[in-house]
Amino acid sequence: MNGASREALAAARERLDALTDSTSVDAAQLADELAAVTALLDREVSLRRVLTDPAQAADAKAGLAGRILAGQVSGPTADLVAGTVRSRWSQSRDLVDALEELANTADFTAAQRAGTLDEVEDELFRFGRIVSSDTQLRAALTNRAASASAKGELLRSLLGGRTKPTTERLVTRLVTAPRGRSLEAGLESLSKLAADRRNRAVAVVTSAVPLSDTQKRRLGAALAKLYGREMHLNLDVDPAVLGGIRVRVGDEIINGSLADRLEDAARRMAS
């Protein structure tokens, strides 16, 4: 997002934070209802254009949203959506993207309250690794010809009772309503959003063998010092990494593996 949409999203995030600071607000219910509004506006193109039309008065747009949602969602959700459509959006689709982010953030807030945010982050990462290593599963989950209900049933059979409810809700929404994203991009976006929930970054760490608790603590501390913020480590084991580790933080890769050093040496010799 850029311009007006970036400012509108920042304001929406602040409203969500203020709302979820109250323990009387059910964050999981808020997430489900915001996801339903996201689906509605993603489907009803003409409606979202009206709600983001800069020629329409902010109060008029908020009033329209309130009438549409009356009796369909709780008061906190209706108020949050009304406040969001009052803002100016550069593109109508930006409003839908923002509401989807708010829904996911509300779910992460629910997990944080329950003390399960770390587990949800780890489960999302492990699910991504499972999908990337199973081409048939990935094909089934990304098959455009398959119905959302069929994909949802498949996910219930895979995740039901095996992951935290928040993880299952997030993955199910991503798979059944990808909105043009790849599954991998969607999972990475969720991982970053979860990390932002507590102002920390995500480091994907690949090693030949599992790291010990001491090694994980030392690596986390070193990365936190390097990047100036707390790090959540997503750990992966790959025997192809002959020694050392490989770390990815966002688009930056820190190569410390023997395999990488051998490849680098080979390239130097060839040149």
Order of alpha helices (4+ residues) and beta strands (2+ residues): alpha-alpha-alpha-alpha-alpha-alpha-alpha-alpha-alpha-alpha-alpha-beta-alpha-beta-beta-beta-alpha
